Amino acid sequence: MKVRLIGLLISLVGSISTFMSAYFLVFVSVRGWLLKLVIIDVYVMVLLAIGFEIVKLLLNTNLQRFLSELVLRAMPENLVKPLLGMDH
C-alpha cells in the first residue's frame, strides 16, 4: 500500500515537472492559442486524475476509520453529556 502511494507521489512530481517544461516549450514555440489551451487542459486533467487516485488511496486506509470515529465522537450528544455530568 505504501509502495503504491509513494509511486503515485513520484508520478505526481514527475507530471508537475513535465507540465512546467511543456508549458514553457509551448509558450515559447507555439503561436496558436487553441493548441496551447488543449495541451494545458490535458496536463491539468492528468494532474487531477493523479490527485484523485491519491485521495482514493488515503480514504481506503486507516484514515477512513479515524475520520469515522472522529465524526462519531464529535456528535452533539457525545459532547454535551460529559459536560453535564451525564456520561453514564
PyMOL Python script that loads the backbone (N, CA, C, O; Angstrom):
from pymol import cmd

cmd.read_pdbstr("""\
ATOM      1  N   MET A   1       0.819  -1.190   0.000  1.00  0.00           N
ATOM      2  CA  MET A   1       0.000   0.000   0.000  1.00  0.00           C
ATOM      3  C   MET A   1       0.866   1.259   0.000  1.00  0.00           C
ATOM      4  O   MET A   1       0.621   2.192  -0.765  1.00  0.00           O
ATOM      5  N   LYS A   2       1.885   1.274   0.869  1.00  0.00           N
ATOM      6  CA  LYS A   2       2.771   2.434   0.926  1.00  0.00           C
ATOM      7  C   LYS A   2       3.562   2.579  -0.365  1.00  0.00           C
ATOM      8  O   LYS A   2       3.856   3.691  -0.802  1.00  0.00           O
ATOM      9  N   VAL A   3       3.907   1.443  -0.974  1.00  0.00           N
ATOM     10  CA  VAL A   3       4.665   1.484  -2.224  1.00  0.00           C
ATOM     11  C   VAL A   3       3.832   2.142  -3.316  1.00  0.00           C
ATOM     12  O   VAL A   3       4.351   2.928  -4.108  1.00  0.00           O
ATOM     13  N   ARG A   4       2.529   1.819  -3.360  1.00  0.00           N
ATOM     14  CA  ARG A   4       1.660   2.432  -4.367  1.00  0.00           C
ATOM     15  C   ARG A   4       1.536   3.929  -4.132  1.00  0.00           C
ATOM     16  O   ARG A   4       1.536   4.714  -5.080  1.00  0.00           O
ATOM     17  N   LEU A   5       1.429   4.327  -2.858  1.00  0.00           N
ATOM     18  CA  LEU A   5       1.300   5.742  -2.540  1.00  0.00           C
ATOM     19  C   LEU A   5       2.574   6.499  -2.903  1.00  0.00           C
ATOM     20  O   LEU A   5       2.513   7.597  -3.456  1.00  0.00           O
ATOM     21  N   ILE A   6       3.725   5.913  -2.592  1.00  0.00           N
ATOM     22  CA  ILE A   6       4.996   6.544  -2.945  1.00  0.00           C
ATOM     23  C   ILE A   6       5.133   6.639  -4.458  1.00  0.00           C
ATOM     24  O   ILE A   6       5.598   7.653  -4.980  1.00  0.00           O
ATOM     25  N   GLY A   7       4.732   5.592  -5.161  1.00  0.00           N
ATOM     26  CA  GLY A   7       4.778   5.624  -6.624  1.00  0.00           C
ATOM     27  C   GLY A   7       3.890   6.708  -7.201  1.00  0.00           C
ATOM     28  O   GLY A   7       4.264   7.381  -8.162  1.00  0.00           O
ATOM     29  N   LEU A   8       2.709   6.878  -6.614  1.00  0.00           N
ATOM     30  CA  LEU A   8       1.812   7.935  -7.090  1.00  0.00           C
ATOM     31  C   LEU A   8       2.377   9.318  -6.806  1.00  0.00           C
ATOM     32  O   LEU A   8       2.237  10.222  -7.629  1.00  0.00           O
ATOM     33  N   LEU A   9       3.008   9.493  -5.660  1.00  0.00           N
ATOM     34  CA  LEU A   9       3.613  10.784  -5.350  1.00  0.00           C
ATOM     35  C   LEU A   9       4.759  11.102  -6.300  1.00  0.00           C
ATOM     36  O   LEU A   9       4.908  12.242  -6.739  1.00  0.00           O
ATOM     37  N   ILE A  10       5.575  10.085  -6.621  1.00  0.00           N
ATOM     38  CA  ILE A  10       6.668  10.286  -7.571  1.00  0.00           C
ATOM     39  C   ILE A  10       6.121  10.647  -8.942  1.00  0.00           C
ATOM     40  O   ILE A  10       6.652  11.534  -9.610  1.00  0.00           O
ATOM     41  N   SER A  11       5.063   9.966  -9.363  1.00  0.00           N
ATOM     42  CA  SER A  11       4.490  10.282 -10.670  1.00  0.00           C
ATOM     43  C   SER A  11       3.841  11.662 -10.664  1.00  0.00           C
ATOM     44  O   SER A  11       3.825  12.343 -11.690  1.00  0.00           O
ATOM     45  N   LEU A  12       3.303  12.080  -9.513  1.00  0.00           N
ATOM     46  CA  LEU A  12       2.732  13.425  -9.423  1.00  0.00           C
ATOM     47  C   LEU A  12       3.819  14.482  -9.590  1.00  0.00           C
ATOM     48  O   LEU A  12       3.633  15.460 -10.315  1.00  0.00           O
ATOM     49  N   VAL A  13       4.953  14.286  -8.919  1.00  0.00           N
ATOM     50  CA  VAL A  13       6.069  15.224  -9.059  1.00  0.00           C
ATOM     51  C   VAL A  13       6.584  15.222 -10.493  1.00  0.00           C
ATOM     52  O   VAL A  13       6.893  16.277 -11.047  1.00  0.00           O
ATOM     53  N   GLY A  14       6.678  14.038 -11.095  1.00  0.00           N
ATOM     54  CA  GLY A  14       7.107  13.954 -12.490  1.00  0.00           C
ATOM     55  C   GLY A  14       6.137  14.643 -13.426  1.00  0.00           C
ATOM     56  O   GLY A  14       6.550  15.298 -14.382  1.00  0.00           O
ATOM     57  N   SER A  15       4.859  14.499 -13.159  1.00  0.00           N
ATOM     58  CA  SER A  15       3.860  15.154 -14.004  1.00  0.00           C
ATOM     59  C   SER A  15       3.931  16.666 -13.877  1.00  0.00           C
ATOM     60  O   SER A  15       3.774  17.389 -14.862  1.00  0.00           O
ATOM     61  N   ILE A  16       4.168  17.140 -12.660  1.00  0.00           N
ATOM     62  CA  ILE A  16       4.268  18.592 -12.474  1.00  0.00           C
ATOM     63  C   ILE A  16       5.478  19.137 -13.216  1.00  0.00           C
ATOM     64  O   ILE A  16       5.381  20.168 -13.882  1.00  0.00           O
ATOM     65  N   SER A  17       6.623  18.456 -13.111  1.00  0.00           N
ATOM     66  CA  SER A  17       7.810  18.949 -13.814  1.00  0.00           C
ATOM     67  C   SER A  17       7.634  18.855 -15.325  1.00  0.00           C
ATOM     68  O   SER A  17       8.080  19.737 -16.059  1.00  0.00           O
ATOM     69  N   THR A  18       6.985  17.788 -15.793  1.00  0.00           N
ATOM     70  CA  THR A  18       6.708  17.668 -17.223  1.00  0.00           C
ATOM     71  C   THR A  18       5.766  18.770 -17.669  1.00  0.00           C
ATOM     72  O   THR A  18       5.946  19.355 -18.737  1.00  0.00           O
ATOM     73  N   PHE A  19       4.767  19.052 -16.856  1.00  0.00           N
ATOM     74  CA  PHE A  19       3.818  20.117 -17.180  1.00  0.00           C
ATOM     75  C   PHE A  19       4.532  21.456 -17.288  1.00  0.00           C
ATOM     76  O   PHE A  19       4.276  22.221 -18.218  1.00  0.00           O
ATOM     77  N   MET A  20       5.427  21.746 -16.344  1.00  0.00           N
ATOM     78  CA  MET A  20       6.123  23.029 -16.373  1.00  0.00           C
ATOM     79  C   MET A  20       7.023  23.142 -17.596  1.00  0.00           C
ATOM     80  O   MET A  20       7.070  24.196 -18.229  1.00  0.00           O
ATOM     81  N   SER A  21       7.738  22.074 -17.939  1.00  0.00           N
ATOM     82  CA  SER A  21       8.606  22.143 -19.116  1.00  0.00           C
ATOM     83  C   SER A  21       7.786  22.240 -20.394  1.00  0.00           C
ATOM     84  O   SER A  21       8.147  22.982 -21.308  1.00  0.00           O
ATOM     85  N   ALA A  22       6.679  21.494 -20.466  1.00  0.00           N
ATOM     86  CA  ALA A  22       5.824  21.576 -21.653  1.00  0.00           C
ATOM     87  C   ALA A  22       5.176  22.954 -21.747  1.00  0.00           C
ATOM     88  O   ALA A  22       5.031  23.501 -22.840  1.00  0.00           O
ATOM     89  N   TYR A  23       4.794  23.505 -20.622  1.00  0.00           N
ATOM     90  CA  TYR A  23       4.200  24.844 -20.589  1.00  0.00           C
ATOM     91  C   TYR A  23       5.183  25.864 -21.159  1.00  0.00           C
ATOM     92  O   TYR A  23       4.811  26.713 -21.969  1.00  0.00           O
ATOM     93  N   PHE A  24       6.436  25.770 -20.729  1.00  0.00           N
ATOM     94  CA  PHE A  24       7.465  26.693 -21.213  1.00  0.00           C
ATOM     95  C   PHE A  24       7.700  26.507 -22.707  1.00  0.00           C
ATOM     96  O   PHE A  24       7.745  27.482 -23.457  1.00  0.00           O
ATOM     97  N   LEU A  25       7.853  25.245 -23.144  1.00  0.00           N
ATOM     98  CA  LEU A  25       8.119  24.984 -24.562  1.00  0.00           C
ATOM     99  C   LEU A  25       6.958  25.418 -25.444  1.00  0.00           C
ATOM    100  O   LEU A  25       7.169  25.973 -26.523  1.00  0.00           O
ATOM    101  N   VAL A  26       5.747  25.170 -24.997  1.00  0.00           N
ATOM    102  CA  VAL A  26       4.581  25.529 -25.804  1.00  0.00           C
ATOM    103  C   VAL A  26       4.489  27.040 -25.961  1.00  0.00           C
ATOM    104  O   VAL A  26       4.250  27.541 -27.060  1.00  0.00           O
ATOM    105  N   PHE A  27       4.676  27.755 -24.882  1.00  0.00           N
ATOM    106  CA  PHE A  27       4.525  29.200 -24.980  1.00  0.00           C
ATOM    107  C   PHE A  27       5.708  29.866 -25.669  1.00  0.00           C
ATOM    108  O   PHE A  27       5.593  30.998 -26.141  1.00  0.00           O
ATOM    109  N   VAL A  28       6.841  29.178 -25.732  1.00  0.00           N
ATOM    110  CA  VAL A  28       7.970  29.735 -26.468  1.00  0.00           C
ATOM    111  C   VAL A  28       7.830  29.444 -27.954  1.00  0.00           C
ATOM    112  O   VAL A  28       8.117  30.308 -28.782  1.00  0.00           O
ATOM    113  N   SER A  29       7.387  28.228 -28.305  1.00  0.00           N
ATOM    114  CA  SER A  29       7.449  27.815 -29.707  1.00  0.00           C
ATOM    115  C   SER A  29       6.124  27.887 -30.457  1.00  0.00           C
ATOM    116  O   SER A  29       6.122  28.093 -31.670  1.00  0.00           O
ATOM    117  N   VAL A  30       4.991  27.722 -29.763  1.00  0.00           N
ATOM    118  CA  VAL A  30       3.716  27.627 -30.466  1.00  0.00           C
ATOM    119  C   VAL A  30       2.991  28.965 -30.393  1.00  0.00           C
ATOM    120  O   VAL A  30       2.928  29.601 -29.341  1.00  0.00           O
ATOM    121  N   ARG A  31       2.448  29.375 -31.530  1.00  0.00           N
ATOM    122  CA  ARG A  31       1.738  30.654 -31.579  1.00  0.00           C
ATOM    123  C   ARG A  31       0.229  30.487 -31.406  1.00  0.00           C
ATOM    124  O   ARG A  31      -0.443  31.422 -30.969  1.00  0.00           O
ATOM    125  N   GLY A  32      -0.314  29.320 -31.738  1.00  0.00           N
ATOM    126  CA  GLY A  32      -1.765  29.138 -31.699  1.00  0.00           C
ATOM    127  C   GLY A  32      -2.291  29.000 -30.282  1.00  0.00           C
ATOM    128  O   GLY A  32      -1.849  28.123 -29.540  1.00  0.00           O
ATOM    129  N   TRP A  33      -3.220  29.849 -29.900  1.00  0.00           N
ATOM    130  CA  TRP A  33      -3.744  29.825 -28.537  1.00  0.00           C
ATOM    131  C   TRP A  33      -4.621  28.605 -28.296  1.00  0.00           C
ATOM    132  O   TRP A  33      -4.712  28.132 -27.163  1.00  0.00           O
ATOM    133  N   LEU A  34      -5.270  28.083 -29.340  1.00  0.00           N
ATOM    134  CA  LEU A  34      -6.123  26.908 -29.160  1.00  0.00           C
ATOM    135  C   LEU A  34      -5.288  25.676 -28.811  1.00  0.00           C
ATOM    136  O   LEU A  34      -5.658  24.897 -27.932  1.00  0.00           O
ATOM    137  N   LEU A  35      -4.166  25.505 -29.502  1.00  0.00           N
ATOM    138  CA  LEU A  35      -3.278  24.375 -29.207  1.00  0.00           C
ATOM    139  C   LEU A  35      -2.705  24.499 -27.796  1.00  0.00           C
ATOM    140  O   LEU A  35      -2.568  23.499 -27.091  1.00  0.00           O
ATOM    141  N   LYS A  36      -2.373  25.712 -27.386  1.00  0.00           N
ATOM    142  CA  LYS A  36      -1.870  25.932 -26.023  1.00  0.00           C
ATOM    143  C   LYS A  36      -2.921  25.501 -24.992  1.00  0.00           C
ATOM    144  O   LYS A  36      -2.604  24.826 -24.013  1.00  0.00           O
ATOM    145  N   LEU A  37      -4.160  25.895 -25.226  1.00  0.00           N
ATOM    146  CA  LEU A  37      -5.221  25.538 -24.286  1.00  0.00           C
ATOM    147  C   LEU A  37      -5.451  24.035 -24.229  1.00  0.00           C
ATOM    148  O   LEU A  37      -5.695  23.486 -23.155  1.00  0.00           O
ATOM    149  N   VAL A  38      -5.375  23.365 -25.374  1.00  0.00           N
ATOM    150  CA  VAL A  38      -5.579  21.912 -25.400  1.00  0.00           C
ATOM    151  C   VAL A  38      -4.474  21.205 -24.631  1.00  0.00           C
ATOM    152  O   VAL A  38      -4.746  20.298 -23.844  1.00  0.00           O
ATOM    153  N   ILE A  39      -3.233  21.614 -24.854  1.00  0.00           N
ATOM    154  CA  ILE A  39      -2.105  20.964 -24.166  1.00  0.00           C
ATOM    155  C   ILE A  39      -2.185  21.212 -22.659  1.00  0.00           C
ATOM    156  O   ILE A  39      -1.983  20.287 -21.871  1.00  0.00           O
ATOM    157  N   ILE A  40      -2.472  22.428 -22.257  1.00  0.00           N
ATOM    158  CA  ILE A  40      -2.589  22.730 -20.828  1.00  0.00           C
ATOM    159  C   ILE A  40      -3.752  21.957 -20.215  1.00  0.00           C
ATOM    160  O   ILE A  40      -3.645  21.454 -19.097  1.00  0.00           O
ATOM    161  N   ASP A  41      -4.855  21.863 -20.939  1.00  0.00           N
ATOM    162  CA  ASP A  41      -6.023  21.136 -20.443  1.00  0.00           C
ATOM    163  C   ASP A  41      -5.706  19.661 -20.221  1.00  0.00           C
ATOM    164  O   ASP A  41      -6.134  19.077 -19.225  1.00  0.00           O
ATOM    165  N   VAL A  42      -4.965  19.063 -21.131  1.00  0.00           N
ATOM    166  CA  VAL A  42      -4.592  17.649 -20.991  1.00  0.00           C
ATOM    167  C   VAL A  42      -3.722  17.450 -19.755  1.00  0.00           C
ATOM    168  O   VAL A  42      -3.943  16.511 -18.990  1.00  0.00           O
ATOM    169  N   TYR A  43      -2.740  18.315 -19.550  1.00  0.00           N
ATOM    170  CA  TYR A  43      -1.869  18.162 -18.388  1.00  0.00           C
ATOM    171  C   TYR A  43      -2.621  18.407 -17.082  1.00  0.00           C
ATOM    172  O   TYR A  43      -2.371  17.721 -16.091  1.00  0.00           O
ATOM    173  N   VAL A  44      -3.523  19.358 -17.066  1.00  0.00           N
ATOM    174  CA  VAL A  44      -4.311  19.596 -15.852  1.00  0.00           C
ATOM    175  C   VAL A  44      -5.196  18.391 -15.552  1.00  0.00           C
ATOM    176  O   VAL A  44      -5.356  18.016 -14.390  1.00  0.00           O
ATOM    177  N   MET A  45      -5.771  17.784 -16.584  1.00  0.00           N
ATOM    178  CA  MET A  45      -6.598  16.594 -16.366  1.00  0.00           C
ATOM    179  C   MET A  45      -5.768  15.443 -15.814  1.00  0.00           C
ATOM    180  O   MET A  45      -6.239  14.702 -14.951  1.00  0.00           O
ATOM    181  N   VAL A  46      -4.541  15.284 -16.297  1.00  0.00           N
ATOM    182  CA  VAL A  46      -3.660  14.228 -15.786  1.00  0.00           C
ATOM    183  C   VAL A  46      -3.340  14.478 -14.316  1.00  0.00           C
ATOM    184  O   VAL A  46      -3.384  13.554 -13.504  1.00  0.00           O
ATOM    185  N   LEU A  47      -3.020  15.717 -13.972  1.00  0.00           N
ATOM    186  CA  LEU A  47      -2.717  16.033 -12.577  1.00  0.00           C
ATOM    187  C   LEU A  47      -3.927  15.816 -11.679  1.00  0.00           C
ATOM    188  O   LEU A  47      -3.784  15.319 -10.562  1.00  0.00           O
ATOM    189  N   LEU A  48      -5.105  16.178 -12.146  1.00  0.00           N
ATOM    190  CA  LEU A  48      -6.316  15.946 -11.357  1.00  0.00           C
ATOM    191  C   LEU A  48      -6.586  14.457 -11.169  1.00  0.00           C
ATOM    192  O   LEU A  48      -7.010  14.035 -10.093  1.00  0.00           O
ATOM    193  N   ALA A  49      -6.345  13.663 -12.202  1.00  0.00           N
ATOM    194  CA  ALA A  49      -6.561  12.219 -12.087  1.00  0.00           C
ATOM    195  C   ALA A  49      -5.606  11.603 -11.073  1.00  0.00           C
ATOM    196  O   ALA A  49      -6.002  10.740 -10.290  1.00  0.00           O
ATOM    197  N   ILE A  50      -4.356  12.041 -11.084  1.00  0.00           N
ATOM    198  CA  ILE A  50      -3.383  11.521 -10.124  1.00  0.00           C
ATOM    199  C   ILE A  50      -3.769  11.940  -8.706  1.00  0.00           C
ATOM    200  O   ILE A  50      -3.703  11.133  -7.778  1.00  0.00           O
ATOM    201  N   GLY A  51      -4.169  13.192  -8.541  1.00  0.00           N
ATOM    202  CA  GLY A  51      -4.612  13.657  -7.227  1.00  0.00           C
ATOM    203  C   GLY A  51      -5.819  12.887  -6.727  1.00  0.00           C
ATOM    204  O   GLY A  51      -5.906  12.571  -5.540  1.00  0.00           O
ATOM    205  N   PHE A  52      -6.754  12.582  -7.620  1.00  0.00           N
ATOM    206  CA  PHE A  52      -7.942  11.811  -7.255  1.00  0.00           C
ATOM    207  C   PHE A  52      -7.554  10.412  -6.798  1.00  0.00           C
ATOM    208  O   PHE A  52      -8.125   9.900  -5.836  1.00  0.00           O
ATOM    209  N   GLU A  53      -6.589   9.783  -7.474  1.00  0.00           N
ATOM    210  CA  GLU A  53      -6.134   8.448  -7.072  1.00  0.00           C
ATOM    211  C   GLU A  53      -5.474   8.484  -5.697  1.00  0.00           C
ATOM    212  O   GLU A  53      -5.661   7.565  -4.900  1.00  0.00           O
ATOM    213  N   ILE A  54      -4.710   9.526  -5.411  1.00  0.00           N
ATOM    214  CA  ILE A  54      -4.073   9.640  -4.095  1.00  0.00           C
ATOM    215  C   ILE A  54      -5.132   9.776  -3.006  1.00  0.00           C
ATOM    216  O   ILE A  54      -5.028   9.145  -1.954  1.00  0.00           O
ATOM    217  N   VAL A  55      -6.148  10.598  -3.255  1.00  0.00           N
ATOM    218  CA  VAL A  55      -7.222  10.761  -2.269  1.00  0.00           C
ATOM    219  C   VAL A  55      -7.962   9.448  -2.065  1.00  0.00           C
ATOM    220  O   VAL A  55      -8.309   9.105  -0.935  1.00  0.00           O
ATOM    221  N   LYS A  56      -8.212   8.700  -3.154  1.00  0.00           N
ATOM    222  CA  LYS A  56      -8.884   7.404  -3.014  1.00  0.00           C
ATOM    223  C   LYS A  56      -8.052   6.448  -2.176  1.00  0.00           C
ATOM    224  O   LYS A  56      -8.594   5.738  -1.329  1.00  0.00           O
ATOM    225  N   LEU A  57      -6.737   6.418  -2.400  1.00  0.00           N
ATOM    226  CA  LEU A  57      -5.875   5.537  -1.613  1.00  0.00           C
ATOM    227  C   LEU A  57      -5.894   5.929  -0.141  1.00  0.00           C
ATOM    228  O   LEU A  57      -5.963   5.064   0.732  1.00  0.00           O
ATOM    229  N   LEU A  58      -5.833   7.219   0.137  1.00  0.00           N
ATOM    230  CA  LEU A  58      -5.835   7.663   1.528  1.00  0.00           C
ATOM    231  C   LEU A  58      -7.151   7.335   2.214  1.00  0.00           C
ATOM    232  O   LEU A  58      -7.161   6.970   3.389  1.00  0.00           O
ATOM    233  N   LEU A  59      -8.251   7.460   1.504  1.00  0.00           N
ATOM    234  CA  LEU A  59      -9.546   7.180   2.115  1.00  0.00           C
ATOM    235  C   LEU A  59      -9.780   5.693   2.325  1.00  0.00           C
ATOM    236  O   LEU A  59     -10.621   5.313   3.139  1.00  0.00           O
ATOM    237  N   ASN A  60      -9.056   4.848   1.610  1.00  0.00           N
ATOM    238  CA  ASN A  60      -9.218   3.405   1.772  1.00  0.00           C
ATOM    239  C   ASN A  60      -8.352   2.845   2.892  1.00  0.00           C
ATOM    240  O   ASN A  60      -8.420   1.648   3.170  1.00  0.00           O
ATOM    241  N   THR A  61      -7.553   3.660   3.533  1.00  0.00           N
ATOM    242  CA  THR A  61      -6.662   3.178   4.587  1.00  0.00           C
ATOM    243  C   THR A  61      -7.254   3.496   5.950  1.00  0.00           C
ATOM    244  O   THR A  61      -8.461   3.697   6.088  1.00  0.00           O
ATOM    245  N   ASN A  62      -6.402   3.538   6.937  1.00  0.00           N
ATOM    246  CA  ASN A  62      -6.834   3.792   8.310  1.00  0.00           C
ATOM    247  C   ASN A  62      -7.414   5.185   8.488  1.00  0.00           C
ATOM    248  O   ASN A  62      -8.130   5.438   9.458  1.00  0.00           O
ATOM    249  N   LEU A  63      -7.116   6.086   7.569  1.00  0.00           N
ATOM    250  CA  LEU A  63      -7.653   7.434   7.678  1.00  0.00           C
ATOM    251  C   LEU A  63      -9.176   7.418   7.670  1.00  0.00           C
ATOM    252  O   LEU A  63      -9.817   8.214   8.357  1.00  0.00           O
ATOM    253  N   GLN A  64      -9.746   6.514   6.892  1.00  0.00           N
ATOM    254  CA  GLN A  64     -11.204   6.418   6.831  1.00  0.00           C
ATOM    255  C   GLN A  64     -11.770   6.011   8.193  1.00  0.00           C
ATOM    256  O   GLN A  64     -12.765   6.574   8.651  1.00  0.00           O
ATOM    257  N   ARG A  65     -11.136   5.036   8.834  1.00  0.00           N
ATOM    258  CA  ARG A  65     -11.592   4.612  10.164  1.00  0.00           C
ATOM    259  C   ARG A  65     -11.417   5.730  11.189  1.00  0.00           C
ATOM    260  O   ARG A  65     -12.289   5.967  12.024  1.00  0.00           O
ATOM    261  N   PHE A  66     -10.286   6.405  11.109  1.00  0.00           N
ATOM    262  CA  PHE A  66     -10.028   7.506  12.038  1.00  0.00           C
ATOM    263  C   PHE A  66     -11.070   8.610  11.879  1.00  0.00           C
ATOM    264  O   PHE A  66     -11.589   9.122  12.871  1.00  0.00           O
ATOM    265  N   LEU A  67     -11.377   8.977  10.638  1.00  0.00           N
ATOM    266  CA  LEU A  67     -12.358  10.037  10.403  1.00  0.00           C
ATOM    267  C   LEU A  67     -13.756   9.620  10.848  1.00  0.00           C
ATOM    268  O   LEU A  67     -14.508  10.438  11.379  1.00  0.00           O
ATOM    269  N   SER A  68     -14.108   8.357  10.635  1.00  0.00           N
ATOM    270  CA  SER A  68     -15.441   7.918  11.057  1.00  0.00           C
ATOM    271  C   SER A  68     -15.562   7.931  12.582  1.00  0.00           C
ATOM    272  O   SER A  68     -16.610   8.302  13.111  1.00  0.00           O
ATOM    273  N   GLU A  69     -14.507   7.533  13.293  1.00  0.00           N
ATOM    274  CA  GLU A  69     -14.539   7.602  14.754  1.00  0.00           C
ATOM    275  C   GLU A  69     -14.566   9.044  15.235  1.00  0.00           C
ATOM    276  O   GLU A  69     -15.238   9.365  16.215  1.00  0.00           O
ATOM    277  N   LEU A  70     -13.845   9.902  14.553  1.00  0.00           N
ATOM    278  CA  LEU A  70     -13.819  11.312  14.927  1.00  0.00           C
ATOM    279  C   LEU A  70     -15.194  11.945  14.762  1.00  0.00           C
ATOM    280  O   LEU A  70     -15.623  12.738  15.600  1.00  0.00           O
ATOM    281  N   VAL A  71     -15.880  11.594  13.686  1.00  0.00           N
ATOM    282  CA  VAL A  71     -17.225  12.130  13.459  1.00  0.00           C
ATOM    283  C   VAL A  71     -18.183  11.631  14.534  1.00  0.00           C
ATOM    284  O   VAL A  71     -19.009  12.397  15.030  1.00  0.00           O
ATOM    285  N   LEU A  72     -18.078  10.349  14.900  1.00  0.00           N
ATOM    286  CA  LEU A  72     -18.960   9.823  15.945  1.00  0.00           C
ATOM    287  C   LEU A  72     -18.708  10.500  17.286  1.00  0.00           C
ATOM    288  O   LEU A  72     -19.651  10.780  18.027  1.00  0.00           O
ATOM    289  N   ARG A  73     -17.455  10.762  17.600  1.00  0.00           N
ATOM    290  CA  ARG A  73     -17.140  11.408  18.878  1.00  0.00           C
ATOM    291  C   ARG A  73     -17.521  12.882  18.882  1.00  0.00           C
ATOM    292  O   ARG A  73     -17.742  13.460  19.946  1.00  0.00           O
ATOM    293  N   ALA A  74     -17.600  13.490  17.719  1.00  0.00           N
ATOM    294  CA  ALA A  74     -17.914  14.918  17.642  1.00  0.00           C
ATOM    295  C   ALA A  74     -19.408  15.189  17.520  1.00  0.00           C
ATOM    296  O   ALA A  74     -19.816  16.332  17.316  1.00  0.00           O
ATOM    297  N   MET A  75     -20.230  14.142  17.645  1.00  0.00           N
ATOM    298  CA  MET A  75     -21.679  14.346  17.592  1.00  0.00           C
ATOM    299  C   MET A  75     -22.105  15.180  18.803  1.00  0.00           C
ATOM    300  O   MET A  75     -21.508  15.046  19.871  1.00  0.00           O
ATOM    301  N   PRO A  76     -23.114  16.029  18.665  1.00  0.00           N
ATOM    302  CA  PRO A  76     -23.511  16.930  19.767  1.00  0.00           C
ATOM    303  C   PRO A  76     -23.847  16.201  21.065  1.00  0.00           C
ATOM    304  O   PRO A  76     -23.480  16.668  22.143  1.00  0.00           O
ATOM    305  N   GLU A  77     -24.543  15.056  20.978  1.00  0.00           N
ATOM    306  CA  GLU A  77     -24.909  14.367  22.222  1.00  0.00           C
ATOM    307  C   GLU A  77     -23.686  13.812  22.940  1.00  0.00           C
ATOM    308  O   GLU A  77     -23.689  13.720  24.168  1.00  0.00           O
ATOM    309  N   ASN A  78     -22.650  13.444  22.209  1.00  0.00           N
ATOM    310  CA  ASN A  78     -21.437  12.939  22.843  1.00  0.00           C
ATOM    311  C   ASN A  78     -20.607  14.061  23.455  1.00  0.00           C
ATOM    312  O   ASN A  78     -19.821  13.816  24.370  1.00  0.00           O
ATOM    313  N   LEU A  79     -20.768  15.277  22.966  1.00  0.00           N
ATOM    314  CA  LEU A  79     -20.019  16.400  23.523  1.00  0.00           C
ATOM    315  C   LEU A  79     -20.733  17.029  24.718  1.00  0.00           C
ATOM    316  O   LEU A  79     -20.078  17.529  25.632  1.00  0.00           O
ATOM    317  N   VAL A  80     -22.065  17.011  24.721  1.00  0.00           N
ATOM    318  CA  VAL A  80     -22.829  17.686  25.771  1.00  0.00           C
ATOM    319  C   VAL A  80     -22.937  16.827  27.027  1.00  0.00           C
ATOM    320  O   VAL A  80     -22.856  17.357  28.134  1.00  0.00           O
ATOM    321  N   LYS A  81     -23.117  15.520  26.884  1.00  0.00           N
ATOM    322  CA  LYS A  81     -23.319  14.643  28.048  1.00  0.00           C
ATOM    323  C   LYS A  81     -22.172  14.723  29.058  1.00  0.00           C
ATOM    324  O   LYS A  81     -22.444  14.865  30.250  1.00  0.00           O
ATOM    325  N   PRO A  82     -20.904  14.639  28.643  1.00  0.00           N
ATOM    326  CA  PRO A  82     -19.835  14.745  29.653  1.00  0.00           C
ATOM    327  C   PRO A  82     -19.807  16.103  30.344  1.00  0.00           C
ATOM    328  O   PRO A  82     -19.448  16.188  31.519  1.00  0.00           O
ATOM    329  N   LEU A  83     -20.177  17.154  29.641  1.00  0.00           N
ATOM    330  CA  LEU A  83     -20.179  18.483  30.254  1.00  0.00           C
ATOM    331  C   LEU A  83     -21.259  18.612  31.321  1.00  0.00           C
ATOM    332  O   LEU A  83     -21.077  19.321  32.310  1.00  0.00           O
ATOM    333  N   LEU A  84     -22.379  17.929  31.121  1.00  0.00           N
ATOM    334  CA  LEU A  84     -23.484  17.997  32.079  1.00  0.00           C
ATOM    335  C   LEU A  84     -23.399  16.921  33.148  1.00  0.00           C
ATOM    336  O   LEU A  84     -24.260  16.855  34.025  1.00  0.00           O
ATOM    337  N   GLY A  85     -22.383  16.083  33.090  1.00  0.00           N
ATOM    338  CA  GLY A  85     -22.228  15.026  34.069  1.00  0.00           C
ATOM    339  C   GLY A  85     -23.096  13.822  33.794  1.00  0.00           C
ATOM    340  O   GLY A  85     -23.346  13.028  34.701  1.00  0.00           O
ATOM    341  N   MET A  86     -23.559  13.662  32.581  1.00  0.00           N
ATOM    342  CA  MET A  86     -24.417  12.529  32.213  1.00  0.00           C
ATOM    343  C   MET A  86     -23.654  11.552  31.324  1.00  0.00           C
ATOM    344  O   MET A  86     -24.177  11.094  30.308  1.00  0.00           O
ATOM    345  N   ASP A  87     -22.443  11.239  31.699  1.00  0.00           N
ATOM    346  CA  ASP A  87     -21.645  10.365  30.849  1.00  0.00           C
ATOM    347  C   ASP A  87     -21.883   8.888  31.121  1.00  0.00           C
ATOM    348  O   ASP A  87     -21.197   8.050  30.536  1.00  0.00           O
ATOM    349  N   HIS A  88     -22.820   8.540  31.979  1.00  0.00           N
ATOM    350  CA  HIS A  88     -23.103   7.121  32.264  1.00  0.00           C
ATOM    351  C   HIS A  88     -24.155   6.599  31.353  1.00  0.00           C
ATOM    352  O   HIS A  88     -24.524   5.428  31.444  1.00  0.00           O
TER     353      HIS A  88
END
""", "prot")
cmd.dss("prot")
cmd.show_as("cartoon", "prot")
cmd.util.cbc("prot")
cmd.orient("prot")
